[in-house]
Amino acid sequence: MEPKKILIVDDSALTRRVLCDIINADERYSVEGMANNGIDALKLLDSNTYDGIITDINMPRMNGLEFLKELKKRKREERVMVLSTETSEGAKVTLDALELGAVDFIQKPQSAIYSKDQDFIKRFFEILEAVVFSNRKASSGIYRNTVVLRPASLMAKVEGISIPKEGKGNKIVAIASSTGGPKALQSVIPRLPKNLDAAVLVVQHMPVGFTKSLADRLNAMSELTVSEAVDGEYIEKGHVYISKGGAHMNYQESNGRGRIVYTDEPSREGVKPCANYMYESLAKSPYHTVVCVVLTGMGHDGTEGIQNLVKTKKTHIIAEDEKSCVVNGMPGSIVATGLVNEVVDIDQVAQSILANVGVR
């Protein structure tokens, strides 16, 4: 198989050289072009095609966001990985990049020494593989621009579906997502009404510092309250709790009420937070039903946790359809178990949640 052609766009000659050395050491990939800003990258794209682009955000003349806008304008099909920084501003800009079509991101190595760390290299290739082999249609914009839907219009979209009323069993929604997840969540959470008769727990694979920005962005778009979950806080209906990066979010019973508890076990499935812990922690919860939702993402996170959950708890399992997934690893994995109740397009996930949870 011909190696996948990669374009590196970064104003740092050192970063370009370091990434080039890492990529070319893997026979699956070959760096076929390098540019120090978006303008020079577009010139290369005038006469070349690439299977993947790795771009920095902060560059002279044309920065990464401007570059992504131009790629979108030109209807380019190359899939993009973004190099991000650890700052809060860097997290916000990275989310902007994902909205503009970047498939995923990795935190930029702060030094040549760190870039040789085997954990970094392993993670780099996991993300590069997900980006390069991602669903081209989904990564180039299958997620529609999300419009906040008011309850009346939302009810119109579920016309003909029997929506359960309060009193038919206490329920909770638990969502797992990874690559392509931030944009997928924007197609789900803002479509849920503020009087949803359940709380929503979300594990999105992201590093420390990024989940707060994601929660703030979703909160601004949604009728429900969305926040990065705080250790020890009680779980309330109509509230979306996003697990913070770098820790595993669990359900725990306390004084007859459910609350969020973080634990510090090692990474599982190569990620932290890991949705498996969240699902397994719900096995002993008092909820009548757990509505499990598995969205786009590489790997298998969620599958083992749900398999353990169904042994003791009634579940309703919803998986995102492969056609709308950026990466079908996680949904495909849970579908393969035969446990899934529904496989739906990303634009129908909120409708399926509402139909199974109802409103207060």
Secondary structure, DSSP 4 states (H G I P E B T S, - for coil): -PPEEEEEE-S-HHHHHHHHHHHHTSTTEEEEEEESSHHHHHHHHHH---SEEEEESS-SSS-HHHHHHHHHHTT---EEEEEE-SSHHHHHHHHHHHHTT--EEEEPPSSHHHHT-HHHHHHHHHHHHHHHTS-HHIIIIISPPP-PPPHHHHHHHTTTS-PPBTTS--EEEEEEE-TTHHHHHHTTGGGS-TTBSEEEEEEE---TTHHHHHHHHHHHH-SSEEEE--TTPBP-TTEEEEPPTTSEEEEEEETTEEEEEEE-PPPBTTBSS-HHHHHHHGGGS--SEEEEEE-S-SS-TTHHHHHHHTTTS-EEEEEE-GGG-S--HHHHHHHHTT--SEEE-GGGHHHHHHHHH-B-
